[in-house]
């Protein structure tokens, strides 16, 4: 249980190494929002609940060196300003456990900040602040109900009924449209075992539900994300008098979609000219039109006229073909990512369906563990 008030900054889904939003721009914004100043020293904790990285990066990628330098800078700030840093593993296809760099840079450079990268379902007790932290990485189990069972078991082993904070990466039903059928966590389960805040990454739209705080993506990464981006600043008080405020990333990369359906070339160009007036260099502009609209064949004109922007188009047909309508009506198959953890669950379940005895199942899983 907390022994003092804590001031917390929560960033999520930073996606360093992104192919469209430059890493240089993202890091520039992070430096502005976490400056190495007395103002930042007011923070006690910085949480990053997943997807610090966007994709698997190799050394020749220029962004690797920028990322290394920024992580070292953040660690030095945390050390100098006495801030705890915790980074959760996010979606495997994004993070690839590259956030281990936080620990390796911290140790190899001798910075020695209070910093950790967590990639396992686990509970940490932070002695100094008396806080209990529950960590739930993304895609921990094939079935989110199974993840909940493991959480309950872990809580029992630690003799805890509640933790102070939960860092998790996943999604809740309230964040998604009703027709979207994807695995989700039950939010009220986690609300019930958390005294202060559940900080959850993955969905890129910031939101709150009871004591769940979702930062959303820190920067804009694609079209359709024209809402405000940023991070949360939270105050956790042992008395229960807590609060959270969203801090906008005012330098977030701009993505703008311009609807030019059924407009003449002149009308479309005039609409585009008006829309791009307020955009900064490097902004992403998408023209939406019907495939038969004249503007669809005039994109080169816009690219030559405004070379400072990144141009794309979204072209649609006036009416869907019968084939497309049938495809939309098909049931959507849900894929399960195969990871070192989930493959054991998959094979175990399959062997049980084949009516194999427990001894055979364990032998197979043991052999599989040696291979993976």
DRENVOVO-479044 format. One record per residue (C-alpha): x, y, z; residue number from 0. Coordinates in pm, whole numbers. Example, Ala and Ser with C-alpha at 12.3 -4.5 7.8 and 13.67 -1.06 7.14 Angstrom:
BEGIN
node px=1230, py=-450, pz=780, gudo=0
node px=1367, py=-106, pz=714, gudo=1
//
This chain:
BEGIN
node px=0, py=0, pz=0, gudo=0
node px=129, py=345, pz=-90, gudo=1
node px=306, py=532, pz=188, gudo=2
node px=297, py=876, pz=18, gudo=3
node px=143, py=1073, pz=-266, gudo=4
node px=284, py=985, pz=-607, gudo=5
node px=293, py=1202, pz=-917, gudo=6
node px=293, py=986, pz=-1229, gudo=7
node px=341, py=1039, pz=-1603, gudo=8
node px=201, py=768, pz=-1833, gudo=9
node px=302, py=735, pz=-2199, gudo=10
node px=192, py=447, pz=-2419, gudo=11
node px=216, py=325, pz=-2777, gudo=12
node px=508, py=552, pz=-2859, gudo=13
node px=597, py=336, pz=-3164, gudo=14
node px=958, py=439, pz=-3211, gudo=15
node px=1082, py=329, pz=-3551, gudo=16
node px=750, py=398, pz=-3719, gudo=17
node px=764, py=403, pz=-4100, gudo=18
node px=543, py=711, pz=-4152, gudo=19
node px=574, py=927, pz=-3840, gudo=20
node px=947, py=1000, pz=-3810, gudo=21
node px=1121, py=877, pz=-3496, gudo=22
node px=1308, py=1207, pz=-3487, gudo=23
node px=977, py=1391, pz=-3456, gudo=24
node px=841, py=1157, pz=-3186, gudo=25
node px=1159, py=1190, pz=-2980, gudo=26
node px=1159, py=1569, pz=-3020, gudo=27
node px=809, py=1576, pz=-2871, gudo=28
node px=912, py=1341, pz=-2588, gudo=29
node px=1204, py=1566, pz=-2501, gudo=30
node px=967, py=1862, pz=-2482, gudo=31
node px=720, py=1677, pz=-2259, gudo=32
node px=987, py=1519, pz=-2034, gudo=33
node px=1256, py=1787, pz=-2014, gudo=34
node px=1551, py=1742, pz=-1782, gudo=35
node px=1434, py=2029, pz=-1563, gudo=36
node px=1305, py=2101, pz=-1214, gudo=37
node px=949, py=2074, pz=-1348, gudo=38
node px=1008, py=1709, pz=-1440, gudo=39
node px=1161, py=1651, pz=-1097, gudo=40
node px=811, py=1688, pz=-954, gudo=41
node px=735, py=1343, pz=-1099, gudo=42
node px=791, py=1032, pz=-890, gudo=43
node px=715, py=767, pz=-1153, gudo=44
node px=706, py=730, pz=-1532, gudo=45
node px=509, py=435, pz=-1669, gudo=46
node px=518, py=316, pz=-2032, gudo=47
node px=260, py=33, pz=-2065, gudo=48
node px=373, py=-119, pz=-2392, gudo=49
node px=460, py=-61, pz=-2758, gudo=50
node px=757, py=164, pz=-2700, gudo=51
node px=871, py=27, pz=-3039, gudo=52
node px=674, py=-4, pz=-3362, gudo=53
node px=866, py=-284, pz=-3536, gudo=54
node px=1175, py=-497, pz=-3525, gudo=55
node px=1475, py=-274, pz=-3594, gudo=56
node px=1822, py=-365, pz=-3715, gudo=57
node px=2144, py=-170, pz=-3664, gudo=58
node px=2157, py=-16, pz=-4015, gudo=59
node px=1826, py=161, pz=-3944, gudo=60
node px=1914, py=524, pz=-3871, gudo=61
node px=1643, py=552, pz=-3605, gudo=62
node px=1824, py=294, pz=-3388, gudo=63
node px=2090, py=545, pz=-3289, gudo=64
node px=1836, py=817, pz=-3213, gudo=65
node px=1643, py=571, pz=-2994, gudo=66
node px=1956, py=462, pz=-2803, gudo=67
node px=2048, py=824, pz=-2738, gudo=68
node px=1697, py=913, pz=-2619, gudo=69
node px=1674, py=612, pz=-2385, gudo=70
node px=2010, py=708, pz=-2230, gudo=71
node px=1887, py=1067, pz=-2193, gudo=72
node px=1563, py=953, pz=-2027, gudo=73
node px=1755, py=728, pz=-1787, gudo=74
node px=1991, py=1010, pz=-1690, gudo=75
node px=1692, py=1237, pz=-1629, gudo=76
node px=1528, py=971, pz=-1411, gudo=77
node px=1849, py=924, pz=-1214, gudo=78
node px=1916, py=1295, pz=-1172, gudo=79
node px=1554, py=1378, pz=-1085, gudo=80
node px=1497, py=1065, pz=-872, gudo=81
node px=1217, py=918, pz=-1089, gudo=82
node px=1114, py=552, pz=-1107, gudo=83
node px=1083, py=420, pz=-1466, gudo=84
node px=887, py=107, pz=-1562, gudo=85
node px=841, py=-12, pz=-1921, gudo=86
node px=599, py=-296, pz=-2000, gudo=87
node px=634, py=-529, pz=-2297, gudo=88
node px=355, py=-459, pz=-2544, gudo=89
node px=235, py=-636, pz=-2858, gudo=90
node px=501, py=-891, pz=-2965, gudo=91
node px=488, py=-784, pz=-3331, gudo=92
node px=571, py=-426, pz=-3224, gudo=93
node px=807, py=-442, pz=-2927, gudo=94
node px=996, py=-766, pz=-2999, gudo=95
node px=1137, py=-728, pz=-2644, gudo=96
node px=1355, py=-444, pz=-2772, gudo=97
node px=1259, py=-242, pz=-2464, gudo=98
node px=1521, py=-450, pz=-2283, gudo=99
node px=1747, py=-172, pz=-2406, gudo=100
node px=1620, py=30, pz=-2109, gudo=101
node px=1788, py=-211, pz=-1868, gudo=102
node px=2098, py=-284, pz=-2077, gudo=103
node px=2176, py=86, pz=-2139, gudo=104
node px=2109, py=162, pz=-1773, gudo=105
node px=2357, py=-105, pz=-1660, gudo=106
node px=2622, py=-74, pz=-1931, gudo=107
node px=2654, py=304, pz=-1902, gudo=108
node px=2654, py=302, pz=-1523, gudo=109
node px=2355, py=536, pz=-1502, gudo=110
node px=2189, py=313, pz=-1241, gudo=111
node px=1843, py=470, pz=-1250, gudo=112
node px=1554, py=289, pz=-1083, gudo=113
node px=1441, py=146, pz=-1417, gudo=114
node px=1299, py=-188, pz=-1531, gudo=115
node px=1161, py=-352, pz=-1843, gudo=116
node px=896, py=-613, pz=-1762, gudo=117
node px=803, py=-888, pz=-2008, gudo=118
node px=638, py=-1140, pz=-1774, gudo=119
node px=305, py=-1156, pz=-1591, gudo=120
node px=432, py=-1057, pz=-1249, gudo=121
node px=390, py=-853, pz=-932, gudo=122
node px=652, py=-613, pz=-800, gudo=123
node px=661, py=-461, pz=-452, gudo=124
node px=844, py=-128, pz=-456, gudo=125
node px=976, py=-93, pz=-103, gudo=126
node px=1052, py=278, pz=-109, gudo=127
node px=700, py=386, pz=-206, gudo=128
node px=525, py=83, pz=-57, gudo=129
node px=352, py=25, pz=-390, gudo=130
node px=244, py=-306, pz=-539, gudo=131
node px=253, py=-322, pz=-918, gudo=132
node px=85, py=-586, pz=-1135, gudo=133
node px=226, py=-628, pz=-1487, gudo=134
node px=26, py=-790, pz=-1770, gudo=135
node px=201, py=-794, pz=-2110, gudo=136
node px=-3, py=-819, pz=-2430, gudo=137
node px=-106, py=-1164, pz=-2561, gudo=138
node px=8, py=-1333, pz=-2241, gudo=139
node px=-235, py=-1620, pz=-2297, gudo=140
node px=-448, py=-1733, pz=-2589, gudo=141
node px=-758, py=-1681, pz=-2375, gudo=142
node px=-794, py=-1364, pz=-2167, gudo=143
node px=-999, py=-1563, pz=-1914, gudo=144
node px=-691, py=-1778, pz=-1864, gudo=145
node px=-483, py=-1465, pz=-1809, gudo=146
node px=-730, py=-1358, pz=-1540, gudo=147
node px=-700, py=-1697, pz=-1369, gudo=148
node px=-323, py=-1662, pz=-1364, gudo=149
node px=-359, py=-1310, pz=-1222, gudo=150
node px=-580, py=-1442, pz=-943, gudo=151
node px=-330, py=-1719, pz=-870, gudo=152
node px=-45, py=-1468, pz=-862, gudo=153
node px=-237, py=-1238, pz=-628, gudo=154
node px=-302, py=-1533, pz=-398, gudo=155
node px=66, py=-1632, pz=-397, gudo=156
node px=160, py=-1277, pz=-296, gudo=157
node px=-123, py=-1271, pz=-39, gudo=158
node px=-275, py=-962, pz=-196, gudo=159
node px=-638, py=-868, pz=-251, gudo=160
node px=-548, py=-549, pz=-434, gudo=161
node px=-246, py=-383, pz=-592, gudo=162
node px=-183, py=-11, pz=-618, gudo=163
node px=-130, py=1, pz=-994, gudo=164
node px=-178, py=-230, pz=-1290, gudo=165
node px=25, py=-188, pz=-1608, gudo=166
node px=-128, py=-386, pz=-1891, gudo=167
node px=-144, py=-395, pz=-2268, gudo=168
node px=-469, py=-503, pz=-2428, gudo=169
node px=-820, py=-386, pz=-2498, gudo=170
node px=-1159, py=-364, pz=-2328, gudo=171
node px=-1507, py=-397, pz=-2484, gudo=172
node px=-1596, py=-34, pz=-2412, gudo=173
node px=-1315, py=80, pz=-2643, gudo=174
node px=-1446, py=-100, pz=-2951, gudo=175
node px=-1755, py=-74, pz=-3176, gudo=176
node px=-2020, py=-342, pz=-3100, gudo=177
node px=-1965, py=-526, pz=-3430, gudo=178
node px=-1591, py=-578, pz=-3375, gudo=179
node px=-1529, py=-931, pz=-3252, gudo=180
node px=-1180, py=-952, pz=-3105, gudo=181
node px=-1046, py=-1084, pz=-2771, gudo=182
node px=-1092, py=-833, pz=-2489, gudo=183
node px=-1033, py=-814, pz=-2116, gudo=184
node px=-1315, py=-767, pz=-1866, gudo=185
node px=-1246, py=-417, pz=-1728, gudo=186
node px=-1438, py=-461, pz=-1402, gudo=187
node px=-1220, py=-757, pz=-1304, gudo=188
node px=-913, py=-537, pz=-1302, gudo=189
node px=-1089, py=-239, pz=-1150, gudo=190
node px=-1184, py=-461, pz=-856, gudo=191
node px=-823, py=-553, pz=-770, gudo=192
node px=-666, py=-208, pz=-815, gudo=193
node px=-659, py=63, pz=-546, gudo=194
node px=-554, py=350, pz=-768, gudo=195
node px=-507, py=319, pz=-1145, gudo=196
node px=-511, py=61, pz=-1421, gudo=197
node px=-284, py=202, pz=-1694, gudo=198
node px=-351, py=20, pz=-2021, gudo=199
node px=-189, py=54, pz=-2362, gudo=200
node px=-280, py=-84, pz=-2706, gudo=201
node px=-586, py=111, pz=-2829, gudo=202
node px=-465, py=440, pz=-2976, gudo=203
node px=-757, py=654, pz=-2857, gudo=204
node px=-718, py=803, pz=-2506, gudo=205
node px=-1002, py=717, pz=-2269, gudo=206
node px=-1100, py=651, pz=-1909, gudo=207
node px=-1337, py=402, pz=-1746, gudo=208
node px=-1374, py=408, pz=-1367, gudo=209
node px=-1009, py=392, pz=-1254, gudo=210
node px=-880, py=267, pz=-1592, gudo=211
node px=-668, py=525, pz=-1775, gudo=212
node px=-576, py=463, pz=-2140, gudo=213
node px=-310, py=703, pz=-2275, gudo=214
node px=-370, py=615, pz=-2641, gudo=215
node px=-80, py=655, pz=-2884, gudo=216
node px=157, py=937, pz=-2788, gudo=217
node px=183, py=1067, pz=-3145, gudo=218
node px=-29, py=1038, pz=-3460, gudo=219
node px=63, py=735, pz=-3665, gudo=220
node px=-200, py=709, pz=-3937, gudo=221
node px=-506, py=866, pz=-4094, gudo=222
node px=-816, py=836, pz=-3880, gudo=223
node px=-618, py=955, pz=-3576, gudo=224
node px=-698, py=1322, pz=-3599, gudo=225
node px=-796, py=1344, pz=-3231, gudo=226
node px=-563, py=1490, pz=-2968, gudo=227
node px=-255, py=1285, pz=-2878, gudo=228
node px=-41, py=1298, pz=-2566, gudo=229
node px=-3, py=1142, pz=-2223, gudo=230
node px=-162, py=1143, pz=-1877, gudo=231
node px=-37, py=1301, pz=-1554, gudo=232
node px=-189, py=1129, pz=-1252, gudo=233
node px=-179, py=1191, pz=-879, gudo=234
node px=-222, py=887, pz=-655, gudo=235
node px=-295, py=961, pz=-291, gudo=236
node px=-301, py=692, pz=-20, gudo=237
node px=-619, py=859, pz=109, gudo=238
node px=-790, py=778, pz=-221, gudo=239
node px=-809, py=1142, pz=-332, gudo=240
node px=-658, py=1085, pz=-678, gudo=241
node px=-684, py=1266, pz=-1011, gudo=242
node px=-564, py=1236, pz=-1370, gudo=243
node px=-520, py=1503, pz=-1639, gudo=244
node px=-455, py=1451, pz=-2009, gudo=245
node px=-160, py=1651, pz=-2147, gudo=246
node px=-179, py=1706, pz=-2521, gudo=247
node px=120, py=1647, pz=-2746, gudo=248
node px=97, py=1977, pz=-2931, gudo=249
node px=372, py=1880, pz=-3173, gudo=250
node px=206, py=1556, pz=-3287, gudo=251
node px=244, py=1487, pz=-3658, gudo=252
node px=-62, py=1600, pz=-3853, gudo=253
node px=-268, py=1357, pz=-4059, gudo=254
node px=-556, py=1508, pz=-4258, gudo=255
node px=-816, py=1340, pz=-4477, gudo=256
node px=-998, py=1554, pz=-4737, gudo=257
node px=-1328, py=1431, pz=-4879, gudo=258
node px=-1334, py=1512, pz=-5251, gudo=259
node px=-1601, py=1265, pz=-5359, gudo=260
node px=-1805, py=1374, pz=-5662, gudo=261
node px=-1624, py=1708, pz=-5697, gudo=262
node px=-1489, py=1851, pz=-6019, gudo=263
node px=-1113, py=1896, pz=-6048, gudo=264
node px=-1149, py=2268, pz=-5981, gudo=265
node px=-1371, py=2214, pz=-5675, gudo=266
node px=-1143, py=1943, pz=-5536, gudo=267
node px=-828, py=2153, pz=-5581, gudo=268
node px=-992, py=2451, pz=-5416, gudo=269
node px=-1099, py=2235, pz=-5120, gudo=270
node px=-748, py=2092, pz=-5088, gudo=271
node px=-587, py=2437, pz=-5110, gudo=272
node px=-804, py=2557, pz=-4822, gudo=273
node px=-743, py=2247, pz=-4610, gudo=274
node px=-363, py=2247, pz=-4631, gudo=275
node px=-323, py=2615, pz=-4543, gudo=276
node px=-287, py=2544, pz=-4172, gudo=277
node px=-69, py=2232, pz=-4207, gudo=278
node px=299, py=2218, pz=-4119, gudo=279
node px=571, py=2070, pz=-4337, gudo=280
node px=585, py=1691, pz=-4318, gudo=281
node px=209, py=1655, pz=-4259, gudo=282
node px=31, py=1359, pz=-4416, gudo=283
node px=-260, py=1445, pz=-4646, gudo=284
node px=-501, py=1188, pz=-4785, gudo=285
node px=-750, py=1263, pz=-5062, gudo=286
node px=-1069, py=1058, pz=-5042, gudo=287
node px=-1261, py=1021, pz=-5367, gudo=288
node px=-1448, py=787, pz=-5593, gudo=289
node px=-1232, py=596, pz=-5838, gudo=290
node px=-1409, py=772, pz=-6125, gudo=291
node px=-1372, py=1124, pz=-5983, gudo=292
node px=-1136, py=1346, pz=-6184, gudo=293
node px=-917, py=1419, pz=-5879, gudo=294
node px=-827, py=1048, pz=-5864, gudo=295
node px=-608, py=1090, pz=-6170, gudo=296
node px=-470, py=1428, pz=-6063, gudo=297
node px=-270, py=1332, pz=-5754, gudo=298
node px=57, py=1413, pz=-5929, gudo=299
node px=-61, py=1773, pz=-5960, gudo=300
node px=-98, py=1797, pz=-5584, gudo=301
node px=237, py=1630, pz=-5518, gudo=302
node px=413, py=1881, pz=-5744, gudo=303
node px=225, py=2177, pz=-5601, gudo=304
node px=282, py=2080, pz=-5237, gudo=305
node px=602, py=1872, pz=-5217, gudo=306
node px=636, py=1955, pz=-4846, gudo=307
node px=349, py=1716, pz=-4762, gudo=308
node px=318, py=1337, pz=-4774, gudo=309
node px=34, py=1257, pz=-5015, gudo=310
node px=-187, py=950, pz=-5044, gudo=311
node px=-533, py=869, pz=-5172, gudo=312
node px=-823, py=655, pz=-5062, gudo=313
node px=-1029, py=563, pz=-5367, gudo=314
node px=-1367, py=392, pz=-5343, gudo=315
node px=-1617, py=255, pz=-5591, gudo=316
node px=-1961, py=409, pz=-5608, gudo=317
node px=-2126, py=77, pz=-5536, gudo=318
node px=-1989, py=-244, pz=-5400, gudo=319
node px=-1985, py=-543, pz=-5627, gudo=320
node px=-2175, py=-855, pz=-5531, gudo=321
node px=-1845, py=-1025, pz=-5452, gudo=322
node px=-1743, py=-745, pz=-5213, gudo=323
node px=-2081, py=-751, pz=-5039, gudo=324
node px=-2057, py=-1125, pz=-4984, gudo=325
node px=-1706, py=-1085, pz=-4848, gudo=326
node px=-1824, py=-823, pz=-4599, gudo=327
node px=-2093, py=-1064, pz=-4477, gudo=328
node px=-1851, py=-1349, pz=-4412, gudo=329
node px=-1763, py=-1439, pz=-4056, gudo=330
node px=-1431, py=-1288, pz=-3955, gudo=331
node px=-1174, py=-1546, pz=-3851, gudo=332
node px=-973, py=-1458, pz=-3540, gudo=333
node px=-603, py=-1530, pz=-3562, gudo=334
node px=-391, py=-1622, pz=-3263, gudo=335
node px=-28, py=-1511, pz=-3266, gudo=336
node px=216, py=-1797, pz=-3218, gudo=337
node px=476, py=-1706, pz=-2958, gudo=338
node px=706, py=-1902, pz=-2732, gudo=339
node px=432, py=-1893, pz=-2467, gudo=340
node px=116, py=-1944, pz=-2670, gudo=341
node px=248, py=-2239, pz=-2873, gudo=342
node px=266, py=-2450, pz=-2555, gudo=343
node px=-96, py=-2367, pz=-2473, gudo=344
node px=-203, py=-2448, pz=-2830, gudo=345
node px=-26, py=-2783, pz=-2840, gudo=346
node px=-148, py=-2873, pz=-2490, gudo=347
node px=-510, py=-2799, pz=-2580, gudo=348
node px=-481, py=-2996, pz=-2903, gudo=349
node px=-336, py=-3301, pz=-2724, gudo=350
node px=-621, py=-3290, pz=-2472, gudo=351
node px=-872, py=-3287, pz=-2760, gudo=352
node px=-695, py=-3599, pz=-2892, gudo=353
node px=-758, py=-3765, pz=-2554, gudo=354
node px=-386, py=-3804, pz=-2475, gudo=355
node px=-305, py=-3890, pz=-2115, gudo=356
node px=-143, py=-3630, pz=-1889, gudo=357
node px=196, py=-3805, pz=-1890, gudo=358
node px=215, py=-3797, pz=-2271, gudo=359
node px=108, py=-3432, pz=-2278, gudo=360
node px=380, py=-3332, pz=-2033, gudo=361
node px=646, py=-3524, pz=-2228, gudo=362
node px=542, py=-3348, pz=-2550, gudo=363
node px=540, py=-3006, pz=-2386, gudo=364
node px=880, py=-3071, pz=-2232, gudo=365
node px=1022, py=-3162, pz=-2572, gudo=366
node px=857, py=-2855, pz=-2725, gudo=367
node px=1013, py=-2638, pz=-2456, gudo=368
node px=1359, py=-2763, pz=-2548, gudo=369
node px=1299, py=-2682, pz=-2915, gudo=370
node px=1161, py=-2330, pz=-2852, gudo=371
//
